[in-house]
């Protein structure tokens, strides 16, 4: 179960089966409307309909870019307007950050190599048995983006 048990936006009670967005710290001050999601969790459906979604996404994006560029423990492997791929310099981990969505995935180095190879060779469908991590992914043509979800 989540440590936080209510949606930051709607205050609805969260269940373990809910599709949620968890937010890192980002530059918002108490009293600003975007602050309610800072270091909190929201139902994805509530977040997607929220009028401040784009503003919060930009704040999270700016935070991720800044923190990754300033850290001496992170090496940026690739970056464009859609994503950021970073590698830890102190542990064998890679992070894939989707900059236009509040979403990132952490990989062990071995899992990342397997995942990257599968991305290049797999059609839309199920990616499974990647080390200990298991993913579902599909193309959402209606919203023009890829949905990657960890299965537990």
Secondary structure, DSSP 8 states (H G I E B T S, - for coil): --SS-B-TTT--B--TTS-EEE----S--TTSGGGGGTT-EEEHHHHHH-TTHHHHHHHHHHHHHHHHHH-TTEEEEEE-SSEEEEEESSSSEEEEEETTTTEEEEEEHHHHHHHHHHHHH--SEEEEEETTEEEEEEEETTTTEEEEEE--
